[in-house]
Amino acid sequence: MVNMFILFLMIASACAVSWPWGRYSIVKPKSGCPLGWATGWRYQDNEDSNNINSVTPSIGHHFFARRSVKKEIMSIYRSIVWFVKGLKEYTKQGYLNASRSFRPNDLDVDVTGKSFMITGANSGIGKCTALAIAKKGGIVHMVCRDSIRGEDARKEITDTTGNQNVFLHLLDMSKPKDIAKFAADFETSGKNLDVLINNAGCMVIVRELTDDGLEKNFATNTLGAHVLTTSLLSVLNKAEKPRVILVTSGGMLVQKLDLKDLQFEKMYPFDGTMAYAQNKRQQVIMTEQYAKNYPNIHCSCMHPGWADTPAVRMSMPSFHAKMKDRLRTPEQGADTLLWLAISDAALQQPSGLFFQDRTSVSKHLPLAWSKSTKQEDEQLMASLDELSKQYSTLS
């Protein structure tokens, strides 16, 4: 039944843009439409670029236009299937359904003396994870960009748990050189580190460059996480059972790795939600490659579901307004992240997997043609290593 429904969606998506030939072409939704929901797509009058309407569609008569529309057909298909999947699995009810199969004892763990570093720990699921680990006796290193919000969160966690081993580190994850210096200083300090949680992220809707000239979404979500992870490898390798976790997103399922435009210079118009989804696809591939290249470290990535966090409210206000009654709590969104960080059950899973609700799940939608080749995956890592060397080398 599911396969038949997917086939129907593919046929419907194709028919929606396949006729008649001539004047109109498909265009992307306005930025902010959650990962290109089908309801957000419009068609543009090619004789009047300012006239975007829901009109009779066409793929035009140029070869390039035909190729472009084929790509957009697949994009629509992925978005529809992803949204249907999300309504079933990513909501609060999806979490409650999945939680029936959880083993409650998995989180009955004393992590006293173990050290955890969490980026973006001052709000949302990062803060929930920091609070839960502090309650269990862990040493928590909160890596935050904003000093006031970071200190407020640290104090709240300390006051709530009575755990005095909660430390705030100020760091902008879009600045590779600052990240490299932070990691070097952390190593020099002699502090230990058992678990690194790459949680910090951003969804900048308008294309914005950092002081280094890097596109901000890519610099924060992809390159920043890579620089921090690789810079802390020597510290992590000293731990008995080190772990690296990347908080990605199910939104990555609508994207195939695009090596030709890592910083979205060719994306016009710029779409922050699609840029974010591409970054999250990159993180999934990074996790696979880390697992392959660093076998002594258990690496994983996870999707928190659709959670009601400050980041969602700020980056996707229309989505939040429509879905707020169905969104997960931040604690529900953080559950799998905490499970991956502290449970023995997580270590029994192979390294390099993508998790949702404590279960490893597919990294691709069915029939979505979103898989990259081994060579493409290795090229992504080579590009990240080169950019790391270029932008984070300490003088």
CORZIFEN-V815550 format. One record per helix or strand of 2 or more residues. SS is the DSSP state (hx for helix, st for strand). FROM is the first residue (numbers start at 1). TO is the last residue. If there is no record, write none. Layout:
# CORZIFEN-V815550
SS | FROM | TO
SS | FROM | TO
This chain:
# CORZIFEN-V815550
hx | 2 | 16
st | 24 | 27
hx | 38 | 40
st | 42 | 45
st | 52 | 53
hx | 63 | 89
hx | 92 | 99
hx | 104 | 107
st | 115 | 119
hx | 124 | 135
st | 139 | 144
hx | 147 | 161
st | 166 | 170
hx | 176 | 188
st | 195 | 198
hx | 216 | 231
hx | 233 | 236
st | 243 | 248
hx | 250 | 254
hx | 259 | 261
hx | 272 | 293
st | 298 | 303
hx | 310 | 315
hx | 317 | 326
hx | 330 | 342
hx | 344 | 347
st | 353 | 356
st | 359 | 360
hx | 374 | 392
